[in-house]
Structures are given as C-alpha cells and as structure tokens.
C-alpha cells in the first residue's frame, strides 16, 4: 500500500493519517 511506504519514509505518522483520512473521505 502507498500508505505504508509514506509511513516508512516519513517519521511522523501525522502525514500518513491525513492521507488515509483524505482517501477515506473521497
């Protein structure tokens, strides 16, 4: 999943959480 890649690249999981929320909103 792309979310896992972002989580590994970015230390703060905040970005991943926002991304997940954005995808779920769509």
C-alpha positions in Angstrom: 0.0 0.0 0.0 1.1 3.6 -0.6 0.3 4.5 3.0 2.9 2.0 4.3 5.6 3.5 2.0 4.8 7.0 3.2 4.9 5.9 6.8 8.3 4.3 6.3 9.7 7.3 4.5 8.2 9.9 6.9 8.9 9.5 10.5 5.8 11.4 11.7 2.7 9.3 11.2 0.7 12.5 11.0 1.2 12.7 7.3 0.0 9.1 6.8 -3.0 9.7 9.0 -4.0 12.8 7.0 -3.5 10.9 3.7 -5.6 8.0 4.9 -8.4 10.3 6.0 -8.3 12.1 2.7 -8.6 8.8 0.8 -11.4 7.6 3.0 -13.3 10.9 2.5 -13.3 10.5 -1.3 
